[in-house]
Amino acid sequence: MSDVLCEAVEISKRTFFRNFAGKEDVAMAPLRDLWAGFLAGLERRATHATTVLEMLQDTLISAVEAIPDDGWAQRAVRSHRLARTTPSMGAHNLQFCDQTSRDALLILNRRLDLGDAGVRPRLALDMLVAAFHCALDTWAADPAGAHTPTLIGELRRAFAAIPDAMTMTAELRAGAD
């Protein structure tokens, strides 16, 4: 597979593997670029009187807004679909997501005085990532709407649903025992 990629873009295998660990990195590049922008934004973001979760949300939206309009949205949709339908890509994506969360936690702990925060910063990151996945699923389901402003709208909608999701109650349906 890497031979085909190298031939198509006219680069050597050495150059390819200097820039990518494998075909999974190439396939997931659009989403990786987004999260790299998120981490960079987290490094330089000025904090205001806001919650950590709101700061994370603002940083992610800023990262999406900073993406050049050069076909990224269509590539991101294809990457997302590939991760959803190909087990090896999905596993690679999960590993990347976990590493990105760990990197974000390191940044938060280095830059912010979180006091005795314990598990709360990780939960804030996990809520951010879960909301991102909900927004991405909705966004990618409509190829005609695959534009970054549409993704930002889906992100805002998912972020707004977090408080209600945390306090949602339910009763067992009749006959569902």
ABEGO torsion letter per residue (X at the ends): XAAAAAAAAGBBAAAAAAABAEAAAAAAAAAAAAAAAAAAAAAABBBBBBBAAAAAAAAAAAAAAABBBAGAAAAAAAAAAAAAABAAAAAAAAAAAAAAAAAAAAAAAAABBAEBAEAAAAAAAAAAAAAAAAAAAAAAABAAABBAAAAAAAAAAAAAAAAAAAABBBBBBBGAX
